[in-house]
Structures are given as C-alpha cells and as structure tokens.
Amino acid sequence: CGDILYSGHTVNMTIAALAWNTYCTDKYLPKGLCFTLAAGAARNLWCLLLMGGYFVIVATHFHYSVDVFIGSLLTTMVWVLYHSLCVNNPAVLDKMPAVLKWYELAGEHTDSDDD
C-alpha cells in the first residue's frame, strides 16, 4: 500500500469517526429530542463502523495490526491535542487563521434567531 509505519486508511476512518463524535452534538445541531437521538445513534454507528473497518483492514492483510494500532493512536492523539490546545483555549482560537477556526465558531451561531 505504500504506508511506512501506520495505515493511512486507518487515519481516514479514525478522523471521520472522531469528527462525527465531536461535532455531532447538541452544540452544533438544532435543539430537540429527535436530533439528540439521531446524533447519539450516528455516533454509536460510527464507532461500530470504525471497529469493523479496523477488523477488515487487518483480516484482509491489507496492513499489519501494528499499522492499524499506531494509525488510530497517532490520529486520536493529534485530534485530542488540537482540541485541548486550540479549540478549548479562547486566546489561541482568536489568533488562529480564519480557515482553521471557521467550523469551531459555527456552533456559536446556531442558537441565535434572526427573525
């Protein structure tokens, strides 16, 4: 496949699952029981799909299991580092370029009614 130490396929699947689990929350969705239940179901579905994807990658011998483990570990660590240092720190968020903070600030504007 060309990956040196970690599985790029694992990285892509892990980023998709982390994005769903992070941004498919009440902060970014309209309020209501239907959206809350759908968001919870989507997050659970993504976790199941992620584990199934890891299994398929290893079972088909597309990557070694250590490649999948390191890919998921590094991706999760970078995701957590970004969100703990940048997103949850207003001083850093203010200094970020607009291209990096546009989605983080999108959740702040969903609660306002401009009617």
C-alpha positions as CSV (number, residue, x, y, z in Angstrom):
1,C,0.0,0.0,0.0
2,G,3.0,2.3,0.4
3,D,2.5,3.3,4.1
4,I,5.7,3.2,6.0
5,L,4.7,2.8,9.7
6,Y,1.0,3.5,10.0
7,S,-2.1,2.8,8.0
8,G,-3.4,5.8,6.1
9,H,-6.7,4.0,5.7
10,T,-7.0,3.8,9.5
11,V,-6.2,7.5,9.8
12,N,-9.0,8.5,7.4
13,M,-11.6,6.2,9.1
14,T,-10.5,7.4,12.6
15,I,-10.7,11.1,11.6
16,A,-14.2,10.5,10.2
17,A,-15.4,8.8,13.4
18,L,-13.7,11.5,15.6
19,A,-15.4,14.3,13.6
20,W,-18.8,12.6,14.0
21,N,-18.3,12.1,17.7
22,T,-17.0,15.6,18.3
23,Y,-19.3,17.7,16.1
24,C,-22.5,15.6,16.0
25,T,-23.5,17.0,19.4
26,D,-26.1,19.5,20.7
27,K,-23.7,22.3,20.3
28,Y,-23.7,22.0,16.5
29,L,-27.2,20.6,15.9
30,P,-30.7,22.1,16.2
31,K,-32.3,21.6,19.6
32,G,-34.9,18.8,20.0
33,L,-35.3,15.2,21.1
34,C,-35.2,13.9,17.5
35,F,-31.9,15.5,16.8
36,T,-30.5,14.3,20.1
37,L,-31.5,10.7,19.5
38,A,-30.3,10.8,15.9
39,A,-26.9,12.3,16.9
40,G,-26.5,9.5,19.5
41,A,-27.3,6.8,17.0
42,A,-24.9,8.3,14.5
43,R,-22.1,8.4,17.0
44,N,-22.7,4.8,18.0
45,L,-22.9,3.7,14.4
46,W,-19.6,5.4,13.5
47,C,-17.9,3.6,16.4
48,L,-19.2,0.3,15.2
49,L,-18.2,1.0,11.6
50,L,-14.7,2.1,12.8
51,M,-14.1,-1.1,14.7
52,G,-15.5,-3.1,11.7
53,G,-13.2,-1.2,9.4
54,Y,-10.1,-1.9,11.6
55,F,-11.0,-5.6,11.6
56,V,-11.4,-5.7,7.8
57,I,-8.1,-4.0,7.2
58,V,-6.3,-6.5,9.4
59,A,-8.3,-9.5,8.3
60,T,-7.6,-8.9,4.6
61,H,-3.9,-8.5,5.4
62,F,-4.0,-5.0,3.8
63,H,-2.0,-3.7,6.8
64,Y,-0.3,-5.3,9.8
65,S,-2.2,-4.9,13.0
66,V,0.5,-2.7,14.5
67,D,0.0,-0.3,11.5
68,V,-3.7,0.0,12.3
69,F,-3.0,0.4,16.0
70,I,-0.4,3.1,15.5
71,G,-2.5,4.9,12.9
72,S,-5.5,5.1,15.2
73,L,-3.4,6.0,18.2
74,L,-1.5,8.9,16.5
75,T,-4.7,10.2,14.9
76,T,-6.5,10.3,18.2
77,M,-3.6,11.9,20.0
78,V,-3.3,14.7,17.4
79,W,-7.1,15.2,17.5
80,V,-7.1,15.5,21.3
81,L,-4.1,17.8,21.3
82,Y,-5.6,20.1,18.7
83,H,-8.9,20.3,20.6
84,S,-7.3,20.7,24.0
85,L,-4.8,23.3,23.0
86,C,-6.5,25.3,20.2
87,V,-10.3,24.9,20.4
88,N,-10.8,25.0,24.1
89,N,-8.4,27.9,24.6
90,P,-10.0,31.2,23.6
91,A,-6.7,33.0,23.4
92,V,-5.3,30.6,20.9
93,L,-8.6,30.4,19.0
94,D,-8.5,34.1,18.5
95,K,-5.1,34.0,16.9
96,M,-5.9,31.1,14.6
97,P,-6.3,31.9,10.9
98,A,-10.0,32.0,9.8
99,V,-9.5,28.9,7.6
100,L,-8.8,26.9,10.7
101,K,-11.4,28.3,13.1
102,W,-14.5,28.7,10.9
103,Y,-16.1,25.4,11.9
104,E,-15.2,25.7,15.6
105,L,-17.1,29.0,15.7
106,A,-20.1,27.7,13.6
107,G,-21.6,26.2,16.7
108,E,-21.8,29.5,18.4
109,H,-24.1,30.9,15.8
110,T,-26.7,28.1,15.7
111,D,-28.6,29.3,18.8
112,S,-29.4,32.8,17.6
113,D,-32.7,33.6,16.0
114,D,-32.6,36.4,13.5
115,D,-36.4,36.6,12.9
